[in-house]
Amino acid sequence: MSQNSDNPNEAYEFFNEAIGHFKAKDYRKAVVYYSKAINVNPEYTKAYYNRGSAKLNVKDYEGAIRDFDKVIELDGEFAKAYLYKGYTQMQLKDYKDASKTLTKAISIDPSLTKAYLNRGTVQLKFKNYELAIDDFSKAINLNPNQASAYYNRGLCYQKLENKSSAIEDFTYSLDTKPGYGPALRARGKAFLSAENYEEAISDFTASLRKRPNDVSMLYYRGYAKLKIEDLAGANTDFGMAIQIDPTHENSLKNKAITSFKLGKFEEAAKDYTNLIRVDSKNPDIWVNRGITYLKSEAYENALDDFSQAIKLKDDFAEAYFNRANAYSKLNKNEKACKDMKNSAKYGYQPAYGHISSLCN
C-alpha cells in the first residue's frame, strides 16, 4: 500500500469518517473525506468505490464514472463497480454503454440482482421487450420480493399486448409492495385496456387517494365511468381534471361529450368553447359545438360554427348537412337545399333522404 503520510492509519480514519457522513446522507462531505483517504493511499480501492457512490448521490455522474473506472483499474473483478458504473451511465442516458457495462458485471457475478434489473430497464428503453422480460425474470428468480421488477416486466407485457400477464405482474408488484403507485396506475390502465372497467375504476380511485390532483388518473377514471354509462360520474371526473389543467384536451373533449349525452346542451357548448381555445383549427370541434347549439335552438350560433368548420375543411359533408338543418330551422330553405346537396355530393349518406323535402 503506497502511503503519502507518516501515519498508516490515517487513510482508514478518513475512510471511516467518510462512512459516517455517507450514512448521515451528507454525501458532499463524504466525498471530501474519501478524497482525503485516497490522498493518503492512492490505491485505496474501496475509497474510490465509495466516493463514486457518494458522487452518484449528488448527481456528479462524470465524477462517479471516473471513480468506478479507477476501481476497475485496480481490481478488474470488482463486479459492483461495473454495476454502479452501468447505473451511472443510465443516468447519463448512455444506454448502449450501460448495457455492455452491466453485462460485464453479470459475467463476473451472476447473482447481482440489480444488474439484471438495470439491464432489463435498458432493454425496455430500447423496446427490446422480450430481452427485458428475460432480465426482469432473472432478477425475480434471484429475489422474488422486488416490486419494481414485476412492475417493469408488466410494462413489457403491456407493450407486447399481453394484457393478462401485464395485469398479473402489476398485481404481484402490489402484493410485494402494497400501494405501490406506479404499479397501481399501470394496472388501472391495463384493466381499462382489457375493458375491465370496474377494476380500473377501483385502481384509479385508490391512486387518487394518494395523488388527488393527478389529472391523468381523473381522466382515465372518467373514461372508465363513461364506458359503463356512469355519465354523471364521468362528467364530474373530467370537470375535476379540467379544474387542475384547463388545457387537458382529452378531458375537455370527453367533458363536452358527457355534458351532451346528459342533455346539458348549454354546458356542452361551454365545454366545446373551452376545447376550441385549445384547438381552434379542428373542424370537428366546431361542428360538435354547432350541434349543441342546434339542440338548444341557438340556430344563428349553430350557423356560425358550421360555417367555420366548412372554412377549415371545405368538403366537410357533415358540416354542410348540419348547416342545412340550421338554415331549415330559420326557414332559409334555398340555402338549406344548397347545403344538403353539397353534403350528398361529398358522400354523407343521410343527406340523400333530405334533398327531396328541402329542395321542392
Secondary structure, DSSP 8 states (H G I E B T S, - for coil): ---SSS-TTHHHHHHHHHHHHHHTT-HHHHHHHHHHHHHH-TT-HHHHHHHHHHHHHTT-HHHHHHHHHHHHHH-TT-HHHHHHHHHHHHHTT-HHHHHHHHHHHHHH-TT-HHHHHHHHHHHHHTT-HHHHHHHHHHHHHH-TT-HHHHHHHHHHHHHTT-HHHHHHHHHHHHHHSTT-HHHHHHHHHHHHHTT-HHHHHHHHHHHHHH-TT-HHHHHHHHHHHHHTT-HHHHHHHHHHHHHH-TT-HHHHHHHHHHHHHTT-HHHHHHHHHHHHHH-TT-HHHHHHHHHHHHHTT-HHHHHHHHHHHHHH-TT-HHHHHHHHHHHHHTT-HHHHHHHHHHHHHTT-GGGHHHHHHH--
